[in-house]
Amino acid sequence: MKAYVDQSGCISCALCVDTCPAIFHFNSEAKAEAVDEKIPSSIMDLAERARDGCPVQVISIH
């Protein structure tokens, strides 16, 4: 599974970056984005916590 961030709605709150820095980081436009690789099962719970905690619900995991 991979994570995706709809950057048009991202408010740069840093919750996802703080919760799961192995998957989420800020790009040059100060918007959160996800790395382009599969989420390791060992940190899936952190990625899901970041998705579920996003205040504007712009993170999806497929």
VEXRO-888753 format. One record per residue (C-alpha): residue number from 1; residue in three letters; x negated, y, z. Coordinates in nm, 2 decimals, always signed. Each point is the difference from the previous one (the first is absolute). Example, Ala and Ser with C-alpha at 12.3 -4.5 7.8 and 13.67 -1.06 7.14 Angstrom:
<rs>
+------+------+--------+--------+--------+
! resi ! resn !      X !      Y !      Z !
+------+------+--------+--------+--------+
!    1 !  ALA !  -1.23 !  -0.45 !  +0.78 !
!    2 !  SER !  -0.14 !  +0.34 !  -0.07 !
+------+------+--------+--------+--------+
</rs>
This chain:
<rs>
+------+------+--------+--------+--------+
! resi ! resn !      X !      Y !      Z !
+------+------+--------+--------+--------+
!    1 !  MET !  +0.00 !  +0.00 !  +0.00 !
!    2 !  LYS !  -0.11 !  +0.36 !  -0.07 !
!    3 !  ALA !  +0.10 !  +0.33 !  +0.16 !
!    4 !  TYR !  +0.12 !  +0.30 !  -0.20 !
!    5 !  VAL !  +0.05 !  +0.36 !  +0.10 !
!    6 !  ASP !  +0.24 !  +0.24 !  -0.18 !
!    7 !  GLN !  -0.23 !  +0.30 !  +0.02 !
!    8 !  SER !  +0.27 !  +0.24 !  -0.12 !
!    9 !  GLY !  +0.17 !  -0.05 !  +0.34 !
!   10 !  CYS !  -0.31 !  -0.04 !  +0.22 !
!   11 !  ILE !  -0.03 !  +0.27 !  +0.27 !
!   12 !  SER !  -0.36 !  -0.08 !  +0.10 !
!   13 !  CYS !  +0.10 !  -0.09 !  +0.36 !
!   14 !  ALA !  -0.29 !  -0.25 !  +0.02 !
!   15 !  LEU !  +0.21 !  -0.27 !  +0.18 !
!   16 !  CYS !  -0.08 !  -0.26 !  -0.27 !
!   17 !  VAL !  -0.37 !  +0.09 !  -0.01 !
!   18 !  ASP !  -0.02 !  -0.02 !  +0.38 !
!   19 !  THR !  +0.20 !  -0.32 !  +0.02 !
!   20 !  CYS !  -0.17 !  -0.20 !  -0.27 !
!   21 !  PRO !  -0.32 !  +0.18 !  -0.13 !
!   22 !  ALA !  -0.11 !  -0.32 !  -0.19 !
!   23 !  ILE !  +0.29 !  +0.05 !  -0.24 !
!   24 !  PHE !  +0.10 !  +0.37 !  +0.01 !
!   25 !  HIS !  -0.22 !  +0.31 !  -0.05 !
!   26 !  PHE !  +0.04 !  +0.36 !  -0.11 !
!   27 !  ASN !  -0.08 !  +0.09 !  -0.36 !
!   28 !  SER !  -0.15 !  +0.32 !  -0.13 !
!   29 !  GLU !  +0.34 !  +0.17 !  +0.01 !
!   30 !  ALA !  +0.04 !  -0.09 !  +0.37 !
!   31 !  LYS !  +0.28 !  -0.25 !  -0.07 !
!   32 !  ALA !  +0.00 !  -0.35 !  +0.13 !
!   33 !  GLU !  -0.07 !  -0.28 !  -0.24 !
!   34 !  ALA !  -0.05 !  -0.37 !  +0.03 !
!   35 !  VAL !  -0.31 !  -0.19 !  -0.12 !
!   36 !  ASP !  +0.06 !  -0.20 !  -0.32 !
!   37 !  GLU !  -0.05 !  -0.34 !  +0.15 !
!   38 !  LYS !  +0.20 !  -0.27 !  +0.17 !
!   39 !  ILE !  +0.07 !  +0.05 !  +0.37 !
!   40 !  PRO !  -0.18 !  -0.27 !  +0.20 !
!   41 !  SER !  +0.23 !  -0.21 !  +0.21 !
!   42 !  SER !  -0.21 !  +0.09 !  +0.31 !
!   43 !  ILE !  +0.12 !  +0.37 !  -0.02 !
!   44 !  MET !  +0.34 !  -0.04 !  -0.16 !
!   45 !  ASP !  +0.16 !  +0.09 !  +0.33 !
!   46 !  LEU !  -0.18 !  +0.33 !  +0.01 !
!   47 !  ALA !  +0.09 !  +0.08 !  -0.36 !
!   48 !  GLU !  +0.37 !  -0.08 !  +0.08 !
!   49 !  ARG !  -0.02 !  +0.21 !  +0.31 !
!   50 !  ALA !  -0.13 !  +0.29 !  -0.21 !
!   51 !  ARG !  +0.28 !  -0.05 !  -0.25 !
!   52 !  ASP !  +0.27 !  -0.02 !  +0.26 !
!   53 !  GLY !  -0.14 !  +0.30 !  +0.19 !
!   54 !  CYS !  -0.02 !  +0.23 !  -0.30 !
!   55 !  PRO !  +0.23 !  +0.30 !  +0.09 !
!   56 !  VAL !  +0.09 !  +0.06 !  -0.36 !
!   57 !  GLN !  +0.02 !  -0.37 !  -0.11 !
!   58 !  VAL !  -0.23 !  +0.03 !  -0.30 !
!   59 !  ILE !  -0.20 !  -0.32 !  +0.06 !
!   60 !  SER !  +0.10 !  -0.33 !  -0.16 !
!   61 !  ILE !  -0.16 !  -0.34 !  +0.01 !
!   62 !  HIS !  +0.05 !  -0.24 !  -0.29 !
+------+------+--------+--------+--------+
</rs>
